[in-house]
Amino acid sequence: MTDRSDGLLSADLGIIARDIGSLLLMEAGLMSFSVAVALGFGEFHAALGFLIAGGVTAAIGGFANRRFADAPNPRMKHGMVIAAGGWLTVAAFGALPLFLAAWLTPPAVMDSFVPAAADAASWEPVAVGGTTTVSSLAYFRDPLHAFFESMSGWTGSGLTMAIHEPSLPRAVQWWRSFIQWVGGVGVIVLTVSILSRPGSGSYALYQSEAREEKIHPSVVSTVRTVWKLVVGYTLLAFATLFAAVRASESAYAESLSVGETAWQALNHAMTGLTTGGFSVTDNSIATYNSALVEAALLPIMVLGAIAFPVHYVVLRDRRVRELVDDLQTRWLLLLFGAGIAVLSIQNVLSVPATAGAFSTGSFLPVSALSLDAAQTDAIRDSTFQWVSALSCTGFQSAPIGRWVAGAKVLVVGAMVLGGAAGSTVGGIKIVRGYTVARGIVWQFSRVFLPKNAVVTARIGDRTLDRETMEREFGEAAIVTLLWLLALAVGSLVLVNVAGPEFTYADALFEVASAQGNVGLSTGITGPSMPPLAEGMFLFNMWIGRLEIIPVLVFLRAGIWGLNP
């Protein structure tokens, strides 16, 4: 009996180690590409950091992949452990370039990354050895901060330890955007596409990453089509943002060179389309102070929140009506409209009670609906922040920490729900929220039916029998309950360690942002936050990206193994 158990354990570990090794090899390739980016900008210390990190990652990943090359294809239980363990491992190794670049770069060189036009006199200096620097690169000398940044990037969360992003080397700015671009689509999706592994093993990995819908019967074909869509949309988003920034009349936008405009447009296109939210400006999108730039980002964020199969049908068949016919997209668009209206009303009414939350200089050439400048700015901010929250992008154009609690809680609702399953968003997902709501109504209506009645339910274009509806309702309810339980526990922990200046609404907002993989912040997240809260956020971002169940399977497998 013992020999058989040991054999099963060895086979299971071999499958898991081989596939996580493949993920690390993929990540090493991304690091190697980033070496070229660093060299292109003349950042030799950062280049060395990426080179060493890539070498270490490739060595460990290659050893695991080759040592267990003959392991069988993964089944669903392996797929979930590989997904959870893979995301954790990729985030851990993804921190190496940040950590090494920070330690290999001398303080004087760090200072050279600070833009000449920046008001660095007001920045808080960071101790580095016997001197100080105002470059945020120094924060990544703390391994916890580097791990946090990497996890936030790979999971598409967007919360950051870099207080002043422009003071980072270009290579580090690129790495943050690059891992959000890749992580938004999915590490395992990318690896399946590269490895072209046919059969049920690839579907087990694809499913375990909280993905169900396939564009083609073949998973490999599906993920390659997804990547074609992402690359095409990214190029379109880049061109749109570049034009918007160049056309903007804000003082900041006009101060940018063509090259700097292109760099910012590229990074924001990558992190906006994949709903990641990392920025290369000092105050996210608020830096531009431009309604035009915000308007250009709105459709980019919306595109990222729509399921890839819907994009494929619309583009292939020229069938725009699919945006209305598809259950999730229809509700997504309705929620965008309704949420903007409700949040705008809330913020317009709260203007007198929120000093400094909204601009008193109107961005419109004429008065609108008898509203003053602060009220029109409240509508503008509400529109952008609602779309950013529901799409789980996390770009920030307003000081949300100064909003009233009611407005923060409304945004929490958007971050908890998220956009469509099958897209790049976090949160519970619209289809799961709809299934839970529909299931509650369905369970209630059954009370009034005779016992021998044939009970069915409709979800979108599907008609479900009683057994199927009970199964889908149960699965959706379990994930939703676990998600909300983690949110409640996390917010209670955070409100007790964050400091007296933050309310429970702030704590709830911050945890929802981390667990929903959003990135909006009321000001709690940063290098000065308590290590307990920072470590907790690592866990929140991890479980949020994988929708909890794979992480629970991973933890159970670590304690009791994979046998029933």
Steps between C-alpha positions, in 0.01 A plus 500: 500500500781737586681432173185571302440826688861605450472425127184707468661785694808489278288504183289790628806703596660426166198633308485813714876566496528451124221745418606763753847462351349585161348814649839603637665443163240727345568763765875472443437576134311816594789603728749443218299725272496764773881490512493641148262776613736594784801506267307707250452770763857471625393364839785255550440428870138413430609291200733300724217447748267369230777281357576336835130460581437345159790261540389382845139464387597310184733267692238402758216483250706305250612247761142434615370480145766257378520291817129414472459521122341155483227574755145439370256774402339688789145427613273762653638454853852551366387795289371686804817439699712603199294816454522605866860392544595640162363847568669505840832381358493732200427795729786400733754470218354811333613695805865411435564763228352771723699387804828458312465825305445684827808347665729524198419863419706756701304783669656761273376311195157463661482878533566534127169328429305782665361724222653847496156661493376310804437684826727257683562741788168391653574129459592296803864378482570128534802380698744299288814394684657811645316742275151566365320516167157616388474231232226248572732226372652494850176361645558175311805426713244367744416149371141529626448819297652337191280191543193721549574697181549182301184335633305818431635504147446136410149493647405828332427665833685829452562590864860613529791556736651755258380835631655693208493284188689750277805456726531133402740385227333451162572127517311471829213709365490267201513185716205618708293566188621187323404261778157662526453461125598132514335432836174661392457243226634226723839346565368151432316615188828635363691186590240269345520710185879477488526131587211405269417205721193327351238301683329502837808607692495847346128538572557410864753784525276738305199427722696516823590862429131591546423481127221297344395634159696396194496679165611188312468130590878493548632679809826580322311663212284687749789653692684594182190679376476677836858620462434625148206702635710638786790605274266664249304686766822609673628660180165675453503618862856629461409707195187636671684602818792650313262719300300595811806604702647698210166676447449573869541861607598427860830645617643156574407352162645798316829461687556147368728425207380276219714215632372535855142517374553178305653329804211594727242410235658156454511420871147624566368316194650175632373541855167655401389241247585209730333685791819508708529865594873554556604847389828670411380842614523635852128513576352246261266654241434803722848620398373597157207701640341447159140407424615402152749242628240361741244478218754312284559248780131424560447278192837333558396397852158388377661282231706325767188418702318325212552125453740402223248268326270800457781704344570212264138468383463878454820527295469177301130525412470881513215430742480800732169373636698236691579776751130508586419132451778379730372485860818626667568781254142621517510517879850652492381790286188545714712503817737754349212736426308450823812512717625823343161662562472389864862581590474840329190588700672388821811708432313808375293502819813455714698791350432735797628234744817405310740790493777446248349183354389665177651772284351848513626577150255385234628283214199602286492820294138568605284436805318164497155444652549788744777307676804676639858401417540263797178319414592452134840373612322259736309356201819475297687322781204274575481391137867415472533336840187286461621364166847449646356312799245279319754411231754433780756719324594721794604817319436790737400852402371625836600504870252228600626509859325839536163371378219435747451145627188447289692562177780269608256220579335537159840458335566199725190338350640549150841358596344197667283413200745576217436454130440199277642152555727415209657847502801638689306630802501393864211496746221248533401548130163598357390151398561369851314790661213450254489126571483559876222759464311283251546196723356678804189599301478149358521336844234734634262440207522122549324534834173575319523211250367145548755229579457328165547820297772501234722788608736677258693826506650724234844657519568695184416280202523177703207313651611303805325208663467476876819301557714726281360816653561373852858410412578834333325699772691305766837553333439872448370544855800323655756715317302817575466411868871421534587823316283712729627317810861574404402863435334531842791342689758702309323831558467432873872424523594806299285750689677395821855541367471781243495789745237732650491731195329227295137396545339161448379620158864564407605153619212330319585695185869406510440128558235490226749667267773247579278192489311625194835558324405863439765739637300802615612629839383727777860548611561199723720304260864604486846418633409633844201269548529236775677181382202295625267691268746477212532124543123466524462693174735254331256225597196708396645569154595134456160356590319774310680421175423128525152533654595324825425133419838417337677660796299287744583188296867605506497544878313171550748319274790646696361365826325173407613429145291454185343165584129501597 
